[in-house]
């Protein structure tokens, strides 16, 4: 990616979106993550899979390749960050609060940047989006005013740590059916599979990385259907699932926190009529 191209791309993604709260009233409310991402990012054509900014200089290898993970020193993975001063105090505190949800159950530690050259920069751009995995240098995570909900911020941070969407994992065809006939024309690429490393973990309908049944639907009909239970409703996670946490620990070899416990979803408890 040339410097000129990146500058133009950055400018197109940094316009402030209007209409969101400034006083923090929305912070922490329950939310339909898929709807927030889809609506907030609808005018951002440079994103892939709904909320990912691709590094055009990197191939599509799964996130175990050299350079994809944030460096680990000792037992901890310290991820430096800065938060734009364009945010309100409530928004800054909310970002920090969501980052802290990673601290108790994983070896990830978000630390305020001092002089580190590689760091996350949470900025008030247009939409909710992130790169996938460690990029080196200043790594942008865009959180516009409409993104301030726990699952949305966790979702973008998980991208930055190296994780793709659940419904795009390499084995997804064993678990879901993608109904391309119901998908908005021009957004089909948001459902393409990625060459992911699934870390020997099961497909998780409760993952905060799972879009809901009607993501990018053009007609109100389901675009993602559970293969073994068509009436299953999913994509309404309000926080990281146990498997989301376990995957972080496996990817980053967080020995102290690694439980080697995989959690199965009670599918029957999620069934509704979606057809």
Order of alpha helices (4+ residues) and beta strands (2+ residues): alpha-alpha-beta-alpha-beta-beta-beta-beta-alpha-beta-beta-alpha
